[in-house]
Amino acid sequence: MGSSAPARRQRLLSDPDIFRYLAARIVSLTGSAVTFIAMPVLIYGITGSATWTSLVIVAEAIPYLLFGLWAGALADHVDRRRVMVGADVLAALALATVPVASWLDALTAGHVLAAAFAARIIYVFFDAANQGALPSLVSRDRLPSANALVFGASTVAETVVPMLVGALIVVISPASVIAIDVLTFVASAMLIRSITRPLSGARDRESSLGLAAVAQGTRFILRHRIVRVMIVIGALVAFSAGSLMAVLVVWADRTLGVREGDWRLGVLYGAWGVGAVAGSVLVPRLVRRFGGVRAALLVLPAAGGAGLAISLAQSWLPGILALAAWSMMYILIATISVTLRQQVTPEPLMSRVMTAGRMATFGVGYPLGAVLAGMLASRFDTDTTILICQLSLVVAALVAWLSSLRSAPRVLDVASDD
């Protein structure tokens, strides 16, 4: 008999390099969550303008579209550790200008927006290297457990930190709060630098960073039936997530009767975190039992059902349960999708392929979902808006079940990069 899931998890965390990697990700994501809350508050305090404030959110998506493919090519060309450490240091420097300018009474809205945009561009390059680094530390059969750990820990940080930041901003200025993120970038750089094992395979120094390098990764995605379909599914699932996040507060207010200052709003966000953590625990078990592809085929229809349940909920308790179920399904699909791409992609193409997946999800699917939901919510009630947007999960399930995923083997091999 195989060992239990807790034992497997314990062995994974007992690896010093895995522990350092996970600690770096938690520290970095904690800081990013701080900035995600503080930046809009800061720029709104300076301008009083909803338009200026919305530009901070736009700055989150554009860098992936502009630089994603090139970042992936760079991370596949040079040492990933250097890219990650360098990106952390540069991000710390970019964000440090915000509290410094504030302390000197010289901070402007343009400065805040430029710093946010610069930090996000730098993060794209960090993320491209990071997506390829984990498969270098963990054998491919253990990637489901490793990714589940990363996703679960990230979700806890992203659930707890915003509440703490909300309380912290009452005590100190948003600009000073951003200084916390600067320190987390420095800590992340030190942790990544301390990892002893390589984060990259052998590099071909004669390869270029031009269009040919980008095209090589794109050709692999288009040729590989699993990767191609999973990226499409990932974009559709991200669309559903972006649309739900865009109207979540409005839905809580208008449908569930849960308004700002109501303790149930905290429970609502807590349900999101609980569902996500539950999903991260289930991922390794589902993949071990059914294989990654079959697990995705099973989870996608359930995700569509959870989206439908949210649109039908008319009171806060059913709404919280439906949101927890949806969050669990979202983490399951996201983790399985990332894991499948990592398992079949050759190491020399890893960052390009993984970054393309990020572009499809967070660069295209997520912001499009948010924009459409905002437009629909101005014409329809939130229940109808959520129902329309969550149909993307039904489409994702249909794409999966009508595609070659149905005939894919249980265990996937690494493909050729020719």
N, C-alpha and C positions, 0 to 999 in steps of 0.2 A: 504494500500500500504506500502511496505517496504521503509526504508530510502534509500537515495542515496548512491552511492559508496563513494563519498568524505566524507559524514557524518560518514559512517562506519569506514573509514580510520582515521578520526579525533578522533573518540572515542577510537580506538585501540591505537593511539599514546598518548592519554591523560592518559593512564594507566602508572603510574610512573615506574613500574617494566618492562613493555614492552619497555618504552622509554630507560631505562638504558640498557636493553639487546641489543636493536638496536644500541644504541650509542657505546656499547662495541664492537659489531661486526664491525661497520664502522671504529672505531679507529684501531682495530686489522687488518682489511683488508687493511686499508690505509698503515699501517706499513709494512705488507707483500708485498704490491705492490712496496713499496720503495726497499725492499730487493731483490725482484724478478728482478728488473732492475739493482741494484747496484752490486749484487754478481757476475754475469757474467762479468760485466765491470771490477770489481776489480781483479778477477782471471785472466782475459785476460791481464790486465795491468801487472800482476806479471810474467806470463809465456809466453805471446805471442803465446799461443798454442790453436788452435781450439778444440783439443781433451780434454784438461783440462777444457776448458770452457763448452763443452758439458756435462761433468760429473756433473756440477751443475744442469742441467736439469734432468739428470738421477736420481740424489738424490731426486728430487721432487716426483718420482713415487714409488721407491723401498720401502720406509717405510710403505706405505699402504699395500703392498703385504706381508711384513714381520710381521707387528704388528697390522694390522687392526682388525682381529678377536679377538685378546687378548685385544686390547684397548676397543672394544665394550663390552666384558665380564666384564672388570674392571668397566666401567662406569655404567653398570647395577647392579653391586655388591655394590659399595660404593656411597657416596653422590656426585652427579655430580658437585655441586658448588665447592667442594674441589678439584676435578680433574681439573676443568677449571682454577681456581685461581692458583693452584700449577703449572699447565702447563704454564700459562702465565709468572709466576715468573721464572721458569726454562729456558724458551725460552729467556727471557730477559738476564739472566746470560750467557747463551751459546753465544748469539750474541754479548754481551758486550765485550767478549774477542777479537773480531775482531778489533774494533776501538782502544781498549787499546793496543793491540799488534802493530798496525800500528803506533800509537803515540810514541811507544817505539822503532820503527824501527826493530821489531822482527817478522813481519807478513810474513808467507809463504803460498804458494798455498795449501799445505796439511792442514794447519790450517783453511783456508777459507772453503775448501771442508768439513772438519770435522765439522765445526760450522754449515754449511748449512745442512748437514745430520742430525746432532743432533737436530737442530731446527725443522726440518721436522718430525722427529720421535716424538718429544714432541707434535707437532701440531696434529698428528694422534690421540693421546690420548685426546687432547683438543676437537678435532672435534667429536670424539665418544661421549663425554659427551654433547657437544653443540647440536648435532643432536637430542638427547633425551630431552634436556632441554626445548626447545620451546613448545612442546606439554604439558608440565607441567604448563606453564604460560598461555596458550591460549586454550580455548575449541576447540574441534576437528572440529566443524563446521566453526570456524573462522581461521583455519590453512591456507586456500588458501590466505586470505588477509594478514595474518602475514608473510607467506613465500614470498609473492609478495613484501611486504615492504623490507624484508631482501635482496631478490635478486635484487630488483631495486636499493636500496641504495648501495649495494655492487658493482653493475655494474657501477654506477656513480663514485664511488671511484676508481675502477680499470681502468676506462677510463681516468679520469682527472689526477690522481696521476702520472702515468708514464711520461706524458708530463712535469709535474712540476719537476720530478726527473731528467729527461734529461737535463733540464736547470740548476738544482741545482748542478749536477756533474761538470758542467763547472766551477763553483765557488769554490766548496770544494771537497775534495777527496771522492771517493766512500766509503772508510772505515768510514769516518766521517758521511756520509749520513746514514750508517747502524745504527748509534747511535740513529737516529730518530725512527727506528723500536723498539729499546730497550725501549724508552720512551712510545711508543704506547702499548707495552705489559704490562708495569706497569699500565698505565691508564686503560686498559681493565680489569686487575685483580681487580683494585679498584672499577670499575663500577659493575662488576659481584658480588663482595663481598657485594655491597650496595643493591642488589636485596633482597627484604624482603620475598617474597614467596618462598617456597621450589622448587627446580629444579629436585627433585626426589620423587618417591613414597616411600612407606614403603619398607624396605630392609630385605630380609631373611638372617640373619647373619650366618645361618648354611649352606648356599649354598657355593659352591666352585668356584675357578677361573681356574679349570683345563679343560681338554678336554671335560668333560661332559657339562660344561657351554657353551663352544663354539658350541658343537654339538646340544644343545637345540635350539640355534638361527638358526643354519643351517637347522635343521628339520622343523622349522616353515616356513622358506623361501621356502623350497622344497614342503611343503604341501599346502601352501596358493597360490591359482591360480593367484590372482591379484598381489601379491608381486613378485611371481616367474616370471611372464611375464613382469612386469614393470622393473625388474632389467635387464632382457635380453634386453629390449628396451632401457633402460638407457645406457647400454654398447655400443650398436650400435650407438646411438646418440652421445655419447662421442667420439666414433671412428671418426665420421664425423667431430666433432669439432677439435680433435687433428690433423687430416689430413689437415684441412683447415688452421689452425694456422701455421702449419709447412711450408706451401708454400705461405702464404698470401703475404709476401713481394715480393717473386719471381713472383707471379701472377700479382701483381700490376706493377712490372717493365716490364716483358716480354709481358704481354697481354694488360694491360691498358696504358702502357707508363708513369706510375707514379713512379718516382725514388726518391731515398733519397735526401732530400733537397727541393723536390717539395711540395708546400703548399697543393696540393690535397691529399698527403699521410696522412696528419693530418685529412682531411675531411673524408678519408676512414675509419680511426679508429674512428672518431666521429660518422660515420654512424652506426658502430657496437654498440656504446653506446646508440644512439638514438633508434635503434631497440630493444635493450634489455630493456630499460626503458618502451617503448611502450608495450612490452610483459608483463612486471610486472604489468602494469595498467590493461591489459586485463584479466589476469588470474582469479581474483575473479569474474568478470562478466561472463566469460565463464563457470566457475565451478558452479556458482549459477544458470545459465540458463540450462546447459546440464548435470551437474554432472561431477565429475572428470574423470571417465572412458570414458564417451562419448566425453568429451572435448578432451581427448588424441586421441581417434579414429578420430576425425575431424582434429586435428592439424597435425598429423603425415604425411598424404598425402601432405598437404600444405608445410610441411618442406621439403619433397622430391622434390617438385616443385621449392622451393627456391634454393635448392642445384643445381638442373639442370639449373636454371637461371644464377647462378654464372658461371657455366662452359661454358655457351653460350655467356656471356657478352664479348664484344670486345672493348669497350671504357669505359672511367672512369665513366661517369654518369650512364649508365645502370648497371655497376659493383657496384657502391655505393648503388643504389636502391636495387639490388639483395642481397647485403651483409646486408643491414638494414633489409630486409624481412627475411633473413636466421637467423639473430641474434634474431629477435622477436620470430620466431618459436622455436629456441633453448631454449630461456628462458621460453617460455610457456611449452614446454615438460619437461624441467628440474624441474620447479616449480611444475607442476602437478604430476610428478613422485614422487618427495620427499613428497608432501602432501598426496598422496594416501598411501604411505608406513606408514607415521605417523598416518593416520586416522584408519588404520586397525590393527596396531601392538599393542599388550598389553604393558603397561608401563614397566613391568619387563624385557621385551625383546627389548625395543625400541632402545637402543644404539647398540646392536649387529646387529639388522636388518638394521638400518640406515648405520652403518659402512660397512656392506657387500655390500650395494648399492654403497657406495663411492669407495670401492675396485674395483667393477666391472666397474665403470665409470673412475675414475681418476687413479686407479692402473693398470687397464688392457686396457680398451677401448681407452682412450685418448693417452697414449704412443704408443700403437700399431698403431693407426691411424697416428701419427706423423712419426713413423719409416717407415711404408709402403709408405706414401706420399713422404718421402725423397728418398726412393729407386726408386719409379716410376718416380719422377721428374728428376732423372739422366738418364732415358731412353726415356721418352716421354715428350711432351710439357705440360705446366701447365694446360691447358684446359682439356686435356685428363686425367691427373692425378686427377684433381678435380672431373671430371665426374665419374671416376672409384670409387673413395673413397666416393663420396656422394651417391653412390648406396646403401650404408649401411642404409641410411634413407628410401629408398624404401623397403629394407628388413625389417626394423623396422615396417613400415606401414603394410607390409604383415603379419608379426608375430602378430601384434595387431589384424588385421581384421580376421585372421584365428584362433585366440585363443578364450578362454572362455571370454575374455573381452566383446565380442559382447553381451553376455547374462548376464553380471553383472548388479546388481541393481543400480539405480541412486544414492541411499544413501547407503554407506557401513558401516557395523557395526564393532566394535572392535572384533577381533577373539579371540578364547580361546588360552591360552599359554600351554595347556596340550600337 
